[in-house]
Amino acid sequence: MADQGVHVAVVGATGQVGAVMRRLLEERDFPVAGIRFFSSARSAGTTLPFRGAEITVEDVETADPSGIDIALFSAGGSASKAYAEKFAAAGATVIDNSSAWRLDPDVPLVVSEVNPDAIADARKGIIANPNCTTMAAMPVMKALDAEAGLERLIVTTFQAVSGSGLVGARELAGQVTGAVESGNIEGLVHDGGAVDFVAPEVYAKTIAFNALPLAGSIVDDGEGETDEEKKLRNESRKILGLPELLVSGTCVRVPVFTGHSLSINAEFARPISADRAREVLADAPGVELSDVPTPLEAAGADPSFVGRIRADQSAPEGRGLSLFVSNDNLRKGAALNAVQIAELVAARA
């Protein structure tokens, strides 16, 4: 397929992740023979630039998807459920960024550096992209699992507002701007009520200068977990091929624009030292060692930055590690992995 060029579609092209997908297709010199952009009726008829040309955005509901080889979907779960099979039936391999298909047994859940061969199992013509939080940890945990046999993860995440879309970023920006303009921002040192923040609409409480231990929505199953916490468990098991992996997560929304971070305590079947972990991770694809990984460092970059690697003193017999990971949730956490999967699909065809 790649020799003759690939006919590509981006569904959700006008959105936050869709914009990064478009940029990456250009940056990575993807072999595009033709490109089409799709969005909702609201954006249909507008144009978007690609390699010096202006491409008219089509209405995904009414357009004919014939002739597309690979369709990159980032339009949300309901749109993926409504249109992904239509594109696949027309001959496209769909790479979907939503949660709609991730746990479908006939849909592989792929991280390009971790389980690339799984794309051969796309029996529905659909390949799923993991949740951005799960994605950050997978290249790190895959390498450590191969070395010592991963058995358990206890994770606290620190998730950027861009994970909620542009509305999340705008809410944070508006609250920060209002606090600065109030002239009393340092009053927050002693009193959380010192500033009259703009009322929250996206989040349960004020996000500026705060930390909300509620990323995602509580799942109505009596367990008290959010959908983000369940994704972390279920997707990690599927990607790593460890159906019995024990995973406990607390997902926290923090006042960071882009870059998800995870504090991870991992327990293994075999002993592994911090020094050996660094050696393993130094050679792991998609991973970069950093003394103090931060979301600001990760924003705009491709790898998962990992650091603060040390023995978990609560784990028995030297079988535990504590570490910290930061990754760009819009880039590798969503758009980049989708494009990397597309590269794998194009190379196999």
BAZA-12177 format. One record per atom (N, C-alpha, C): x, y, z; residue in one letter. Coordinates in steps of 0.1 Angstrom, whole numbers, padded with zeros to 4 digits, always signed. Example, Ala and Ser with C-alpha at 12.3 -4.5 7.8 and 13.67 -1.06 7.14 Angstrom:
<atoms>
+0132-0057+0078a +0123-0045+0078a +0132-0033+0078a +0128-0022+0071s +0137-0011+0071s +0129+0000+0079s 
</atoms>
This chain:
<atoms>
+0008-0012+0000m +0000+0000+0000m +0009+0012+0000m +0019+0012+0008a +0027+0025+0010a +0035+0028-0003a +0038+0018-0011d +0046+0021-0023d +0038+0030-0033d +0025+0028-0034q +0017+0036-0042q +0010+0048-0035q +0012+0049-0022g +0006+0060-0015g -0007+0055-0009g -0011+0061+0001v -0023+0057+0009v -0034+0068+0009v -0046+0063+0006h -0058+0073+0007h -0062+0073+0022h -0061+0085+0028v -0063+0086+0042v -0075+0095+0045v -0082+0092+0055a -0093+0101+0061a -0090+0104+0075a -0093+0116+0079v -0093+0120+0093v -0107+0124+0097v -0113+0116+0106v -0127+0119+0110v -0126+0125+0124v -0132+0137+0124g -0130+0146+0136g -0118+0155+0134g -0116+0159+0121a -0104+0166+0117a -0103+0180+0123a -0115+0186+0127t -0114+0200+0132t -0112+0200+0147t -0112+0189+0153g -0110+0188+0168g -0096+0189+0172g -0094+0189+0186q -0081+0191+0192q -0071+0180+0187q -0075+0167+0189v -0067+0156+0185v -0066+0155+0169v -0077+0158+0163g -0077+0157+0148g -0066+0167+0142g -0065+0179+0149a -0055+0188+0144a -0041+0183+0146a -0038+0176+0157v -0025+0170+0159v -0023+0158+0148v -0033+0151+0146m -0032+0140+0135m -0028+0146+0122m -0034+0157+0118r -0031+0163+0105r -0017+0168+0105r -0012+0174+0116r +0001+0179+0117r +0011+0167+0116r +0008+0156+0123l +0018+0145+0123l +0019+0138+0110l +0008+0137+0103l +0008+0131+0089l +0018+0139+0080l +0018+0152+0082e +0028+0160+0075e +0042+0159+0080e +0043+0160+0093e +0057+0159+0099e +0064+0146+0097e +0057+0135+0097r +0063+0122+0096r +0063+0117+0081r +0059+0126+0072d +0060+0123+0058d +0053+0110+0054d +0041+0109+0060f +0032+0097+0057f +0029+0097+0042f +0030+0085+0036p +0028+0084+0022p +0013+0086+0017p +0009+0098+0018v -0005+0101+0015v -0007+0103-0001v -0015+0095-0006a -0019+0096-0020a -0031+0106-0022a -0039+0106-0012g -0051+0115-0012g -0056+0116+0002g -0061+0127+0006i -0066+0129+0020i -0080+0135+0020i -0088+0131+0029r -0102+0136+0031r -0104+0139+0046r -0110+0150+0049f -0113+0154+0062f -0128+0154+0065f -0132+0148+0076f -0146+0147+0079f -0149+0153+0093f -0160+0158+0095s -0165+0163+0108s -0180+0163+0108s -0185+0169+0118s -0200+0170+0119s -0205+0180+0109s -0218+0180+0107a -0224+0190+0098a -0221+0204+0101a -0219+0207+0114r -0216+0221+0118r -0203+0226+0111r -0193+0218+0109s -0180+0222+0104s -0179+0219+0089s -0188+0211+0083a -0188+0207+0069a -0188+0219+0061a -0179+0219+0050g -0179+0230+0041g -0167+0240+0044g -0162+0239+0056t -0150+0247+0059t -0138+0240+0053t -0127+0247+0053t -0114+0241+0048t -0103+0241+0058t -0094+0231+0056l -0083+0229+0065l -0071+0227+0056l -0059+0232+0060p -0047+0231+0052p -0041+0217+0053p -0035+0213+0042f -0027+0200+0042f -0017+0201+0031f -0004+0201+0034r +0007+0201+0024r +0004+0212+0013r +0001+0224+0018g +0000+0235+0008g -0014+0236+0001g -0023+0227+0004a -0036+0227-0003a -0047+0230+0008a -0058+0235+0004e -0069+0236+0013e -0079+0225+0010e -0082+0217+0020i -0091+0205+0019i -0104+0208+0025i -0115+0206+0017t -0128+0209+0022t -0133+0198+0032t -0138+0202+0043v -0143+0193+0053v -0156+0187+0049v -0158+0174+0050e -0170+0167+0046e -0179+0163+0058e -0192+0162+0056d -0201+0158+0067d -0200+0143+0068d -0195+0138+0079v -0193+0124+0081v -0206+0116+0079v -0217+0122+0083e -0230+0115+0082e -0235+0112+0068e -0232+0121+0059t -0237+0120+0045t -0227+0116+0035t -0214+0117+0038a -0204+0115+0028a -0202+0100+0025a -0197+0097+0013d -0194+0083+0008d -0180+0080+0011d -0177+0070+0020p -0163+0067+0023p -0156+0058+0014p -0161+0056+0002s -0155+0047-0007s -0141+0052-0011s -0131+0043-0013g -0118+0047-0018g -0108+0050-0007g -0112+0049+0005i -0103+0053+0016i -0096+0040+0021i -0083+0041+0022d -0075+0029+0027d -0075+0029+0043d -0072+0040+0049i -0070+0041+0063i -0078+0053+0068i -0087+0051+0078a -0094+0062+0084a -0091+0064+0099a -0085+0076+0102l -0082+0079+0116l -0094+0086+0122l -0100+0080+0132f -0111+0085+0139f -0108+0091+0152f -0112+0104+0154s -0111+0110+0167s -0123+0120+0168s -0134+0114+0169a -0147+0122+0169a -0156+0118+0180a -0150+0110+0190g -0158+0106+0202g -0165+0093+0200g -0169+0087+0211g -0174+0073+0211g -0187+0072+0203g -0196+0081+0204s -0209+0080+0197s -0207+0080+0182s -0198+0089+0177a -0195+0090+0163a -0188+0077+0158a -0179+0072+0166s -0172+0060+0162s -0182+0048+0161s -0191+0047+0171k -0201+0036+0170k -0210+0038+0158k -0213+0050+0155a -0222+0053+0144a -0216+0051+0130a -0203+0054+0128y -0197+0055+0115y -0185+0046+0112y -0178+0041+0123a -0166+0033+0120a -0169+0020+0112a -0180+0013+0115e -0183+0001+0107e -0186+0005+0093e -0192+0016+0091k -0196+0021+0077k -0183+0023+0069k -0173+0029+0075f -0160+0031+0068f -0153+0018+0066f -0153+0009+0076a -0147-0004+0074a -0154-0012+0063a -0167-0012+0063a -0174-0019+0052a -0171-0014+0038a -0167-0001+0037a -0163+0004+0025a -0149+0001+0021a -0141-0006+0029g -0128-0010+0026g -0117-0003+0034g -0120+0006+0043a -0110+0013+0051a -0106+0004+0063a -0093+0005+0067t -0090+0001+0081t -0092+0013+0090t -0100+0012+0100v -0103+0023+0109v -0094+0022+0121v -0088+0033+0124i -0080+0034+0137i -0087+0044+0146i -0093+0039+0156d -0103+0047+0164d -0097+0051+0177d -0098+0064+0180n -0092+0070+0192n -0102+0070+0204n -0114+0066+0202s -0124+0067+0213s -0124+0054+0221s -0132+0054+0231s -0133+0042+0240s -0143+0031+0234s -0149+0035+0223a -0161+0027+0218a -0157+0012+0215a -0145+0009+0210w -0142-0004+0206w -0131-0011+0214w -0126-0004+0224r -0113-0009+0230r -0114-0023+0236r -0126-0026+0242l -0127-0039+0249l -0134-0049+0240l -0137-0046+0228d -0144-0056+0219d -0133-0067+0216d -0137-0079+0218p -0127-0090+0215p -0123-0091+0201p -0130-0086+0192d -0126-0086+0178d -0119-0074+0173d -0116-0065+0182v -0109-0053+0179v -0096-0052+0187v -0084-0052+0180p -0071-0052+0188p -0070-0038+0194p -0064-0037+0206l -0061-0025+0213l -0045-0024+0212l -0040-0014+0205v -0026-0014+0201v -0019-0002+0206v -0007-0004+0211v +0004+0006+0213v +0015+0002+0204v +0019+0011+0195s +0028+0007+0184s +0041+0000+0189s +0047+0005+0201e +0059-0001+0206e +0057-0014+0214e +0045-0016+0217v +0042-0027+0227v +0037-0040+0221v +0026-0039+0213n +0020-0050+0206n +0016-0048+0192n +0026-0044+0184p +0023-0040+0170p +0017-0052+0162p +0021-0064+0165d +0015-0076+0157d +0000-0078+0159d -0005-0071+0169a -0020-0073+0172a -0028-0067+0160a -0023-0059+0152i -0031-0053+0141i -0036-0063+0132i -0029-0075+0131a -0034-0086+0122a -0047-0092+0127a -0051-0089+0139d -0063-0094+0145d -0076-0085+0143d -0075-0075+0134a -0085-0066+0132a -0097-0072+0124a -0104-0081+0130r -0114-0089+0123r -0126-0080+0118r -0128-0069+0125k -0139-0060+0121k -0134-0049+0112k -0121-0049+0109g -0115-0038+0101g -0113-0025+0110g -0113-0027+0123i -0112-0016+0133i -0100-0019+0142i -0092-0009+0145i -0081-0010+0155i -0083+0001+0165i -0082-0002+0178a -0085+0008+0188a -0072+0013+0193a -0073+0026+0196n -0062+0034+0203n -0065+0034+0218n -0056+0032+0227p -0059+0032+0241p -0062+0046+0246p -0067+0046+0258n -0069+0059+0266n -0055+0065+0268n -0055+0078+0267c -0042+0085+0268c -0034+0083+0281c -0042+0080+0292t -0035+0078+0305t -0028+0064+0305t -0036+0054+0300t -0030+0041+0299t -0018+0041+0289t -0019+0048+0278m -0009+0048+0268m +0005+0053+0274m +0004+0063+0283a +0017+0068+0288a +0025+0057+0295a +0018+0048+0302a +0025+0038+0310a +0029+0026+0302a +0023+0023+0291m +0025+0010+0285m +0039+0007+0279m +0046+0017+0273p +0059+0013+0268p +0069+0010+0280p +0066+0017+0291v +0075+0015+0303v +0072+0002+0309v +0059-0001+0311m +0055-0014+0318m +0058-0026+0309m +0056-0025+0296k +0060-0036+0288k +0074-0041+0289k +0083-0031+0289a +0097-0034+0291a +0100-0040+0304a +0094-0035+0315l +0097-0041+0328l +0090-0054+0330l +0078-0056+0324d +0072-0069+0324d +0080-0080+0318d +0086-0077+0306a +0095-0087+0300a +0107-0090+0308a +0111-0081+0316e +0123-0083+0325e +0120-0091+0338e +0108-0088+0344a +0106-0093+0357a +0092-0099+0360a +0083-0098+0350g +0070-0104+0352g +0061-0096+0360g +0054-0086+0354l +0045-0077+0361l +0033-0084+0367l +0030-0081+0380e +0019-0087+0386e +0009-0077+0392e +0013-0065+0395r +0004-0056+0402r +0008-0041+0399r -0001-0033+0397l +0001-0018+0396l -0008-0011+0405l -0002-0001+0413i -0010+0008+0420i -0006+0022+0415i -0016+0029+0409v -0013+0041+0401v -0021+0053+0406v -0015+0065+0407t -0022+0077+0409t -0018+0085+0397t -0028+0090+0390t -0026+0098+0378t -0028+0113+0380t -0021+0121+0372f -0022+0136+0373f -0025+0140+0359f -0038+0142+0356q -0043+0144+0342q -0046+0158+0338q -0040+0162+0327a -0041+0176+0322a -0055+0179+0317a -0059+0192+0317v -0072+0196+0313v -0075+0194+0299v -0064+0193+0290s -0067+0191+0276s -0073+0177+0274s -0072+0168+0283g -0078+0155+0283g -0094+0156+0282g -0099+0168+0287s -0113+0171+0286s -0117+0178+0274s -0107+0181+0265g -0110+0189+0253g -0107+0203+0255g -0110+0211+0244l -0107+0225+0245l -0115+0232+0256l -0127+0227+0260v -0134+0233+0270v -0127+0233+0284v -0120+0222+0286g -0112+0221+0298g -0101+0231+0299g -0094+0232+0288a -0083+0242+0287a -0088+0256+0289a -0099+0259+0283r -0105+0272+0284r -0110+0275+0298r -0115+0265+0305e -0120+0267+0319e -0108+0270+0328e -0097+0263+0326l -0085+0266+0334l -0080+0279+0331l -0078+0283+0318a -0073+0296+0314a -0081+0307+0320a -0094+0306+0319g -0103+0316+0324g -0102+0318+0339g -0101+0307+0346q -0100+0308+0361q -0087+0314+0365q -0076+0310+0358v -0063+0315+0362v -0062+0330+0359v -0067+0334+0347t -0067+0348+0343t -0075+0356+0353t -0086+0352+0356g -0095+0359+0366g -0088+0360+0380g -0081+0350+0384a -0074+0351+0397a -0063+0361+0396a -0055+0361+0385v -0044+0370+0384v -0050+0385+0384v -0060+0387+0376e -0066+0400+0375e -0072+0405+0388e -0076+0396+0397s -0082+0400+0409s -0073+0408+0418s -0059+0406+0416g -0050+0413+0424g -0047+0407+0438g -0054+0396+0441n -0053+0390+0454n -0049+0375+0453n -0041+0372+0443i -0038+0358+0441i -0030+0352+0452i -0021+0360+0458e -0013+0355+0469e -0021+0353+0482e -0033+0358+0482g -0042+0355+0493g -0045+0340+0494g -0044+0333+0483l -0047+0319+0483l -0037+0311+0492l -0025+0317+0495v -0016+0310+0504v -0023+0307+0517v -0032+0315+0522h -0038+0313+0535h -0053+0310+0535h -0059+0313+0523d -0074+0312+0523d -0078+0308+0509d -0084+0296+0507g -0088+0291+0494g -0100+0299+0489g -0106+0307+0497g -0117+0316+0493g -0113+0330+0490g -0100+0333+0490a -0095+0346+0488a -0097+0352+0474a -0100+0343+0464v -0102+0347+0450v -0116+0342+0447v -0124+0351+0440d -0137+0347+0435d -0135+0342+0421d -0133+0329+0420f -0130+0322+0407f -0143+0322+0398f -0140+0322+0385v -0151+0319+0376v -0157+0306+0379v -0170+0305+0380a -0177+0293+0384a -0174+0281+0374a -0171+0269+0379p -0168+0258+0371p -0180+0253+0363p -0177+0249+0351e -0188+0243+0342e -0184+0229+0338e -0171+0228+0335v -0166+0215+0330v -0163+0205+0341v -0157+0210+0352y -0153+0202+0363y -0162+0204+0375y -0161+0194+0385a -0170+0194+0396a -0166+0206+0406a -0154+0210+0406k -0150+0221+0414k -0139+0229+0406k -0135+0241+0412t -0125+0249+0406t -0112+0241+0403t -0107+0242+0390i -0095+0235+0386i -0083+0243+0388i -0084+0256+0387a -0072+0265+0389a -0066+0263+0403a -0053+0261+0404f -0045+0261+0416f -0051+0250+0426f -0056+0239+0419n -0063+0229+0427n -0060+0215+0422n -0065+0205+0428a -0063+0191+0423a -0076+0184+0426a -0082+0178+0416l -0096+0172+0417l -0094+0157+0416l -0097+0150+0427p -0095+0135+0427p -0107+0128+0420p -0111+0134+0408l -0122+0129+0401l -0120+0132+0386l -0111+0124+0379a -0109+0125+0365a -0118+0115+0359a -0127+0120+0350g -0137+0111+0344g -0150+0111+0352g -0159+0102+0350s -0172+0101+0356s -0173+0088+0364s -0180+0089+0376i -0182+0077+0384i -0191+0067+0376i -0186+0055+0376v -0194+0044+0369v -0204+0039+0379v -0216+0037+0373d -0228+0033+0382d -0228+0018+0384d -0218+0013+0391d -0218-0002+0393d -0215-0005+0408d -0216+0006+0416g -0214+0004+0430g -0200+0003+0435g -0190+0003+0426e -0176+0002+0430e -0169+0015+0433e -0176+0026+0430g -0170+0039+0433g -0159+0044+0424g -0156+0037+0413e -0145+0041+0404e -0150+0049+0393e -0141+0057+0387t -0145+0065+0375t -0142+0056+0363t -0147+0061+0352d -0145+0054+0339d -0130+0054+0336d -0123+0065+0339e -0108+0066+0337e -0101+0055+0345e -0105+0053+0357e -0098+0043+0365e -0101+0028+0360e -0113+0026+0355k -0116+0013+0349k -0108+0011+0336k -0107+0022+0328k -0100+0021+0316k -0085+0017+0318k -0079+0023+0329l -0066+0020+0332l -0064+0005+0335l -0073-0001+0342r -0072-0015+0346r -0074-0024+0333r -0086-0022+0327n -0090-0031+0316n -0081-0030+0304n -0077-0018+0301e -0068-0016+0289e -0054-0021+0291e -0049-0019+0303s -0035-0024+0306s -0035-0039+0305s -0045-0046+0310r -0046-0060+0309r -0046-0065+0294r -0054-0058+0286k -0055-0062+0272k -0043-0060+0264k -0037-0048+0266i -0025-0044+0258i -0013-0053+0262i -0011-0055+0274l +0000-0063+0279l -0002-0078+0278l -0014-0082+0275g -0017-0096+0275g -0016-0103+0288g -0020-0095+0299l -0020-0100+0313l -0034-0099+0319l -0043-0109+0315p -0057-0107+0320p -0059-0108+0335p -0049-0113+0342e -0050-0113+0357e -0043-0102+0364e -0037-0093+0356l -0030-0082+0362l -0038-0074+0372l -0033-0072+0384l -0040-0064+0395l -0037-0050+0393l -0047-0041+0391v -0045-0027+0389v -0055-0019+0398v -0049-0010+0406s -0057-0001+0414s -0053+0013+0410s -0063+0022+0406g -0059+0035+0402g -0068+0046+0408g -0062+0058+0410t -0069+0070+0414t -0065+0080+0404t -0075+0085+0397c -0073+0094+0386c -0076+0109+0390c -0066+0117+0390v -0067+0131+0395v -0066+0141+0383v -0075+0151+0383r -0074+0162+0373r -0066+0173+0379r -0056+0178+0372v -0047+0188+0378v -0047+0200+0368v -0043+0212+0373p -0042+0224+0365p -0030+0225+0356p -0029+0216+0347v -0018+0215+0337v -0026+0215+0324v -0021+0222+0314f -0028+0223+0301f -0026+0210+0293f -0014+0205+0292t -0011+0193+0284t +0000+0185+0291t -0002+0172+0291g +0008+0162+0297g +0002+0155+0309g -0001+0142+0307h -0006+0134+0318h +0006+0128+0325h +0006+0126+0338s +0016+0120+0346s +0010+0109+0354s +0019+0099+0358l +0014+0088+0366l +0025+0085+0376l +0021+0084+0389s +0029+0078+0399s +0026+0064+0401s +0036+0055+0398i +0033+0041+0397i +0041+0033+0407i +0034+0024+0414n +0041+0014+0422n +0038+0000+0416n +0048-0006+0411a +0047-0019+0404a +0053-0030+0411a +0046-0041+0412e +0051-0053+0418e +0053-0064+0408e +0064-0072+0409f +0068-0082+0399f +0069-0096+0405f +0069-0105+0396a +0071-0119+0400a +0085-0122+0404a +0095-0115+0398r +0109-0117+0401r +0115-0104+0406r +0126-0105+0414p +0133-0093+0419p +0138-0085+0407p +0138-0071+0409i +0143-0062+0399i +0148-0050+0407i +0161-0046+0404s +0166-0034+0411s +0163-0022+0403s +0164-0010+0410a +0163+0002+0403a +0173+0004+0392a +0185+0000+0395d +0196+0001+0385d +0193-0007+0372d +0188-0019+0375r +0185-0028+0363r +0173-0022+0356r +0163-0017+0363a +0152-0011+0356a +0156+0001+0347a +0166+0009+0352r +0171+0020+0343r +0178+0014+0331r +0185+0004+0332e +0192-0002+0321e +0182-0007+0310e +0171-0014+0315v +0161-0019+0306v +0154-0008+0299v +0150+0003+0307l +0142+0014+0301l +0150+0022+0292l +0163+0023+0294a +0172+0031+0285a +0171+0026+0271a +0168+0013+0269d +0167+0007+0256d +0153+0004+0251d +0143+0008+0259a +0129+0006+0255a +0124+0016+0245a +0118+0011+0234p +0112+0020+0224p +0101+0028+0230p +0101+0041+0226g +0091+0050+0231g +0093+0055+0245g +0104+0053+0251v +0107+0057+0265v +0120+0065+0265v +0119+0076+0274e +0131+0084+0276e +0133+0086+0291e +0145+0083+0296l +0148+0085+0310l +0150+0100+0313l +0145+0104+0324s +0145+0118+0329s +0147+0118+0344s +0156+0125+0349d +0158+0126+0364d +0145+0130+0371d +0139+0141+0365v +0126+0146+0371v +0116+0148+0360v +0109+0138+0355p +0100+0139+0344p +0088+0148+0348p +0084+0157+0339t +0073+0166+0342t +0064+0167+0329t +0051+0171+0331p +0042+0173+0320p +0047+0184+0310p +0053+0194+0316l +0058+0205+0307l +0069+0200+0298l +0077+0191+0303e +0088+0185+0295e +0082+0176+0284e +0071+0169+0288a +0065+0160+0278a +0057+0166+0267a +0051+0178+0270a +0042+0185+0261a +0049+0188+0248a +0044+0183+0237g +0050+0185+0224g +0061+0175+0220g +0063+0165+0229a +0073+0155+0226a +0067+0141+0225a +0074+0132+0219d +0068+0119+0216d +0069+0108+0227d +0081+0107+0234p +0083+0096+0243p +0075+0097+0256p +0074+0086+0263s +0070+0086+0277s +0083+0089+0285s +0083+0100+0293f +0095+0103+0301f +0093+0096+0315f +0103+0089+0319v +0102+0081+0331v +0114+0084+0340v +0111+0086+0353g +0122+0089+0363g +0117+0086+0377g +0125+0091+0387r +0123+0088+0401r +0122+0073+0403r +0130+0066+0396i +0129+0051+0397i +0137+0046+0409i +0130+0039+0418r +0136+0035+0430r +0129+0022+0435r +0135+0015+0445a +0129+0003+0450a +0116+0007+0458a +0106-0001+0456d +0094+0001+0464d +0096-0007+0477d +0098+0001+0488q +0102-0005+0501q +0090-0013+0507q +0078-0012+0502s +0067-0020+0507s +0065-0033+0500s +0072-0035+0489a +0071-0048+0482a +0081-0058+0487a +0077-0071+0488p +0085-0081+0494p +0097-0085+0485p +0108-0089+0490e +0119-0096+0483e +0124-0089+0471e +0124-0075+0472g +0130-0068+0461g +0122-0068+0448g +0109-0071+0449r +0101-0073+0437r +0092-0061+0434r +0096-0049+0439g +0088-0037+0436g +0096-0025+0432g +0090-0017+0423l +0096-0004+0419l +0086+0007+0421l +0091+0019+0424s +0083+0031+0424s +0089+0040+0413s +0080+0046+0405l +0085+0054+0394l +0075+0065+0390l +0079+0074+0382f +0070+0085+0377f +0071+0087+0362f +0060+0088+0356v +0059+0089+0341v +0052+0101+0337v +0057+0108+0326s +0049+0119+0320s +0049+0117+0305s +0038+0121+0299n +0036+0119+0285n +0026+0129+0279n +0028+0133+0267d +0019+0142+0260d +0006+0135+0257d -0005+0138+0263n -0017+0131+0261n -0024+0134+0248n -0021+0145+0241l -0026+0147+0228l -0018+0141+0217l -0005+0140+0219r +0004+0136+0209r +0005+0120+0210r +0015+0115+0218k +0015+0100+0219k +0003+0094+0225k -0003+0102+0234g -0015+0097+0241g -0027+0096+0232g -0027+0101+0220a -0038+0100+0211a -0034+0100+0197a -0030+0112+0191a -0028+0113+0177a -0015+0105+0172a -0004+0106+0179l +0008+0100+0174l +0006+0085+0173l +0001+0078+0184n -0001+0064+0183n -0010+0060+0172n -0020+0067+0169a -0029+0064+0158a -0022+0065+0145a -0013+0075+0143v -0006+0076+0131v +0005+0065+0130v +0011+0062+0141q +0021+0051+0141q +0014+0037+0137q +0002+0035+0142i -0006+0023+0138i -0009+0024+0123i -0012+0035+0118a -0015+0037+0104a -0002+0033+0096a +0010+0037+0101e +0022+0034+0094e +0024+0019+0094e +0021+0012+0105l +0022-0003+0105l +0012-0009+0095l +0000-0004+0095v -0010-0009+0085v -0005-0007+0071v +0000+0005+0068a +0004+0007+0054a +0016-0002+0050a +0025-0004+0060a +0037-0012+0057a +0033-0027+0054a +0022-0032+0061r +0018-0046+0059r +0010-0048+0046r +0004-0038+0041a -0005-0040+0029a +0003-0042+0016a 
</atoms>
